[in-house]
Amino acid sequence: MTGRTPHPPAAARRGPSPAGRGEQTWGSAAATAAACLAAAGISDARREARLILALALGVEPAVVLGYPERALDAAAAARFDSLIRRRESREPFSRLAGKRAFWTLELALSPETLDPRPDSETLIRAVLDRIADRESPLRVLDLGTGSGCLLLALLSEYPNATGIGVDRLLGAVATARRNAAAAGLSGRAHFLAGHWGAALDMAVDVILSNPPYIPSEIIETLAPEVARYEPHEALSGGADGLEGYRELAPEVRRLLKAGGAAFIELGAGQTGPVAAIMGQRGLVLAEVARDFAGIERCAVITPEKG
């Protein structure tokens, strides 16, 4: 289940194709499409139109900007029109492209994976700050791995580390495996389907997790790019947004080594409640890392010292 709600494309509702009719140049086609995107409520519409045109043409965006006088052939115009209609319906550009840059990696996406956000890179920075030895042979576990973004980013920084990513959605597991292969990390990253760490019996140095943390009743009020196109299983944290943390806490306590640490993404304002949930399982909030907007985004969790 992806939670997507069918919506007729905005261009279809308005009638004319965003690519226009007759022969167009790259520049004129982008300008026409930008007007359509702006009318659909998309900010920075001119830039997005150029990015989408570059995607349709199979060229770098700088080429589109540098050669506006080039003619747009019929095949490219059809591809461009289809992509613009999808973006008018608020499908994110990353999903049009089927990929997203995260940390130093380029990751494939699928309907079963979240679109990784820069906020989640806070977890990677927090690990790097806490574990200075980049040669450390860490054993890493990523619970709710999605595209594999967190695990693969961390393994790219610790060349002797190995890890396992777990996700309940088979499509996410398949996507994560493809991303590991593309990043040259298949030998150190393994992915399996399951519910959190229930199928595992091991002890790890690092646990990563970006659990669902949005209260279920507000998901439909989020930006259409999120509400319509992100998998609801990866968004909904139950009525109060904290159900994922309640499920995660006993797994962290069971699987984390005595000297290890878990790095768990937080929603805005959730630090206190998450610390309390972890505390009920003998876990301590050791520190909190903020994202670039200053929001407390990563809880660093350790076992209580006996």
N, C-alpha and C positions, 0 to 999 in steps of 0.2 A: 504494500500500500504506500503510495507516494503522497497522498493528501491533496492531489491537484484537483482544482475545480475547473471544469470546462468553461472557457470564456471565448466568445467569438472574437477574432482578431479585430482590432480597432480599424485597420485599413479596410477590412471587409465591410464594416459598418458604414464607413464613410464613402466607399465606392472606388475611386480611382486608385490604381496601383501606385505605391510610393515611388517606384522606378520611373513612373510617367509613361508616356507613349511616344513612339518614334525614336529616332536616333538621339542619344544623349552622350555628353562627355562625362568623364568621371566626376568632374567638378559639379556639373549641373545635376547629375543624379544624386550626388551626396547632399546637395543643397535642398533638393526636393524631399529627400528622405528625412533630412534633419527637421524640416517643418512638420512632417508627420509625427516624428518622435516627440518633438516639443509639444504638439497638440495632445499627445498621449500622456503628458505629464512627466516626461523623462528629462532630467537635468543634464546639462552639457550635451545637448542633442547633436550639435555639429561634430563634436569629437566622436561620439558613439557612431554617428552615420559613417564617418571616415573609417573607423575600426571595422564596422560591419562590411563596408565596401571592400576593404583590404582582405577580409576573410572570404568574401565571395570571389574575389579575383585570385586569391592565393598568393598575395604579395605582402610585403611589410607595409605598415601604415605610412611610413615616411615616403614610400613610392607614390601612394595616392595623393599625398600632400604636394609632392614635387611635380606631378604630371597631370594637373586637372584638365588639360586640353585633350587628353587621349579619349578616343571613342569607346563607349561601353558596348561590347558585342552582345548579341541576343542571349547567348547561353549564360554569360555572367550577369546580365540584367535579370534573368529569371531567378538565378540563385540569390541575387541581392534582394529582389522583391520578396522572396519567401522568407529570408532572414529578417528583413525589416518588419514584415507582418508579425512574425513571432516576437520580435522585440517590442512592437507596439502593444502586444498583449502582456507585456512586462516580464517575458522570459528573460532572465539575466544573460548578459553577453557571454559570460563564462560557460553557460549551458549551450549557447549557440555554437561556441567554439569547441565545446566538449573538454575543456581543460582549464586549469587555473595554476598560476604561479604561487608557490608557497615556500617560504624560506629560500633555499637556493634551487628548488626543484620545480619542474613542470609536471603537474599531476593530471591524469585523466579523471573525468567525473562521470557519474551515471545517475539515473533517477533515484537510486537507493543510497546515494552518498550526499552528505552536506557539501556545500560549496565552501571550502576552507577560507576563513577570514584572517586578515592580519592580526586581529586580536588574539587568536589562538597561538601565534608565534611567541606570545608572552611565556607560555609553558616551556618552550625550548630555551629561551633566554634564562629562565629561572633555573633550569637544570644546569646550563653552562656556568651560571654564577655559583651554584652550590658544589658542583663536581668539577674541580679545576683540572684534574688529570685526564687529558683527552685520550690517553692510551689505556685507560682503565677498561678491563674486560667485563663491562656491565652486562647484566641480564635484565632485559627491559620487557615490560608487559604493557600493551596499549589496549584498554578496555573500551569498546565502542569505537573501533578503529576507523570506520567509514572508508575514505579513500586511502587510508594508511598514512596520512600527511604527518601526524605527530611522530609516529615510530620511524618513518623513513627519514624525516628531517633530523631526528636525534642520531640515528645510525650514521648519517652522513658526516656528523661531527665527531663521533667516537668510533674510529676504524676497527677497534677490537671488540666492540659491543655486538650482541646478538639480541633478537627480540621476537616476540609473538604478538600479533594483533588479532583481536577477537571482535566479531560483530554478529548480531543475530540475523542480519539480512544477507542472503547468499550472493545477491548482486553486488553488495559492498565488498564482500570477501574477494570475489572475482576481480573487481576493479582494483583493489589494493594489491593483489598479486601482479596484475599487469603493471601497476606503477612501480612495484619493487623491481620487476624485470627491466623496465625502462631506465631505472636509476642505477642499474647494476648492483642491486642489493639483495637479489633473490637468495644468495647463499647465506645471508645473515638475518633475513626477515621472513617469517613464516606466518601464515594467516589461516584462521579456522573459524567456522561458524559455531556460535554458542551464545549462551546467556551470561554476560559478564565472564567471570572466571570459573563458573561452575564445573567445567570439564577439566580443569587444571589442578594438578597437585605438585606444586613446585614453590620455590622461594626465589624472589627476584630483588634486585637492587633498586630498580626504578619502576614505578607504575605511572602511566600517563592516562588521562581520561578527559574527554569533553562530553559529559553526560547530558541528556536532555534537561534543560532547566527553565523552560518557558512555561508559565501557567497555561494549561490547555485552553482556557476560555478566552485568552487574549491573542491566540495565534492568528485568528482571522482578522485581527486589527493591525497586524504587522504590514510592512510594505508588501505589495503584490509579488515582488520578486522572491520573497521569503514564503509568504502564506500559500501561494499557488504552486511553487516549484520546488520547495525543499521537502524531503521526506518527513512526514509528521512524527514518525517514530523517533527521529533524531532531534525533534524540537520539543515535544510535549513532556514536561516534567510532572504531569498530574495537576490536580487542582491548585496546589500551592507552589508548583515548580520545583519541589524538593524530592519527589519520589525517586528519581534516579540516584540521588546521593544516599538515600536510605538503603537502596539495593546495593549500592557500590561499597558502602562502609564495611560490612562484614567480609567482603571479598578482599578489600585492601588489608584488613587486619590479618586475614588468613594467609595471604600470599606474599606480603612484604617482609623482607628480612629485618632483623632487629636493628641493623644500622642503615636501613634503606629509607627512601622517601617517595611519597606519591605526589604528583603534580596534577592538580585537578582544576579544570576551568570552572569559573564562577560566573553567574549572572550578576548584574548590578544589584548591590544591596544584599547579597546572599552570604556574605562572609560569616556573620554571626550565627545564623541558622545552620550553615554547613559545619562550622566548628562544633556546635552542640551535637549534631548528628554523629560526627566522627568521635567526639568525646565519649558518647555512650558505648562505643566499641573499643575503648582503650587506645584511642588515637589522639594525637595532639596537633593543633595548628601551630606549626613551627614558625612560619612567616607567610607573608602575602606579597605577591608581585603585582604591580600595576601595569596596565597597558599604556600605550602612548597617549591616550585620552585622560589618563590619571585614574581610571576605574580599577578597583581591586578585581583582578581577572584570574589570578592563579593562586590557589591555596596549596601551600607546601605542607604535607601531612606526614607525620612520623609516628612510630609506635611510642607509647608511654614507656619511660624507663622504669624497669622493675627494681 
